[in-house]
Amino acid sequence: MSVTDRLDDKSLFRTDSFIDGQWVSGEGGVDVLNPANNAVIATVGDVGEAGARKAVAAATRAFESWKKVSPFERARLLMNWYKLIHENAKDLATLITLEMGKVHKEAQGEVIYGASFIEWSAEEGKRVHGETLSTPFPSSRGWTIRQPIGVVGCITPWNFPNAMITRKCAPALAAGCTMVIKPAPETPLSALALAELARRAGIPDGVFNVVCGDAPAIGGVLTSSSDVRMVGFTGSTAVGKLLMKQAASTVKRVALELGGNAPFIVMDDADIEKAADGVIASKFRVSGQTCVSANRIIAQPAIADKLVAALEARISKLKAGDGFASDTDVGPLIHMTAVSRVDKLVSQAREQGARIVTGGKSLADELGGSFYAPTLIDGADPSLDVSCSEIFGPVCSVYRAESEADIIKLANDTPYGLAAYIYTNDVGRVHRLSEGIEYGMIGINAPMVGAASTPFGGVKESGIGREGGKWGVEEFTELKYVLLGGVEG
Ligand code: NAP
């Protein structure tokens, strides 16, 4: 079945870049594959460096008028976009499942989650205020204003092809910025469908541009152009570091949402069944391919065996399959190479003496090359790659630590610091552990942390800046101070 056969609104299927309100075809073509069966579902042209320059020029022109549009009018246009996304949620979710394999009900959840940032930002854009300040000069007055930073380059990953765009673009547009977006080559269709809906919503030409193609060429323009005032990136820590270096040449602001290696701490007073449910929700969503996925389950020894048994009972029942099948719990990984990478991590743990409690193998023979069995490992050494790296697959490991000091040490034993989870009913433990671990977001008896109203982001090598809430809008503004001298009576 072709992509358009699956869509109610066939004009949401776009394979050209969107620059200055026009669909622009590129050279050659990058195939977009359905990871569930590796069939080519679309071919998207590469607009390269020239396309990126054209988009930056369009966004620079558009900024001059968009920054002057009142926040109330910007909110009205954003709410048009929000409503169109809701009206077309089914098709947008279909595109997500097709291009990255996500289980369809999770894809529907992503569309609604992504749209919630538009609604929130539309409102919050009206509340971008300055302050009046005291000054050392009796007859002077000082105040601050917040102004949009300018053109923003935005580079996004494939794992949330819709929401990682709206989480940046909604606050940026609400603040009065214009955007040039480079989506991941695996998932351009979601980005281009969002552009089509932004166009229908009445967002002016040049304000929202999507350029597809060669990453270093487009990224080179976005990080080096002095017309681009900020780069917002979501993706791996390795690429984030490279973009940060490149952006240094023009002292651009960077907002980086990078990788994670989340600890999931279960204390001996916790409700073990709830903790096991929490691990499943946090770990196996998107087949473990999320930055906030629980990788390392750290349990106190008194309850560790009970927790392993509760996890085994749940994980061994998870059904892998095509994201469109109604009984699928875990979809494919993004590529066959992702399966090889995950399998290597698990094999290394097995060879080092860890116990593979359930799973631990590719499902190539049963389902196809992009599938990996939901896997639980017990007794992995904390120095192994499976413990130290971002797994990005349906695999988690249980570790044991007794004292709070050892638990904090193990949780912090990683360069990452994005999300962490703590299961306990002891309020003293809540305070000591949440203050002791170095993470940007902590869920206490809660396996999911993201919402439009709250700050999303990490510390250490997990990134710089926050998306969501009032902080998400502020990121896209410059703070300006004005001093009015000599106000005599
Ligand atoms: P990735 O390999 O870093 O790629 C992300 C984006 O960067 C893609 O669009 C990619 O395009 C582009 N890119 C790569 N090299 C580039 C360059 N030299 N110049 C400009 N752009 C470049 O990450 P991914 O595999 O797509 O996504 C998974 C990663 O994202 C994980 O580490 C995950 O934790 C992280 N993530 C973080 C968050 C968060 O909020 N913290 C959310 C979601 C995902 P090409 O593929 O064409 O190179």
Residues whose N, C-alpha, C, O or C-beta is under 5 A from the ligand:
A	BS01	NAP	I155 T156 P157 W158 K182 P183 A184 P185 G213 A215 P216 G219 T234 G235 S236 T237 V239 E257 L258 G259 G260 T290 C291 S462
